[in-house]
Amino acid sequence: MKKKHTPTPWLTSGIDSRIIVCKRGYNICDTGGSVMLDVDEDKANAEFIVEACNNYERLQSENERMRAEINTLKQRLQRYTTHNKIRG
C-alpha cells in the first residue's frame, strides 16, 4: 500500500525560506545546498514546490470537473449533429 504524503498546507521556512515544512512545523525538505549556492534559486524552488503541492488536490478536482463538462458537451454535440442529419 502506498503511503500518503504529509498533509498540506506546506510552507516555506528558515532564514532564506528554502526549507519546506508542514503546518505542524516539521521539516519536509530543504532545497538549499545547490552546487552553485544560488540562494534565490533555492528559495524559488521551495516556493514552487509548496505552491504545486498545496494546489494539487484543487487542480485535480477542477480537472475532473472540466473533463466531465467536456464529455457532456461532446454528447450534446453528437445528439445535435445526429438530429440535424435526420432533418436535413
Phi, psi and omega in degrees: 000134181284132180282141179279148179290167176300133182303145174273163011278150173257156182224158170269151184210179178092170183303317182256012182056037180258354181261137177257128181233158174274174183296340177276355177094001179280141179293137173257313175197168179234119181274000179286167176094020177296156183303322183274356182052047179268095185299321180297319178292319178300317179295316179298321178297316179298316180296321179295315179299314180298314180299315180295313182293318182291336182256358186303308184295320178296316180293323177298315179296316179296321177298315178298318179298316180293321177296320178296319179296318177299316178298319177298314180295322177298316179297317178297317179296319178298315179296319181296312182292324178295316180298316182288331175294320180294318181286330188293000000 
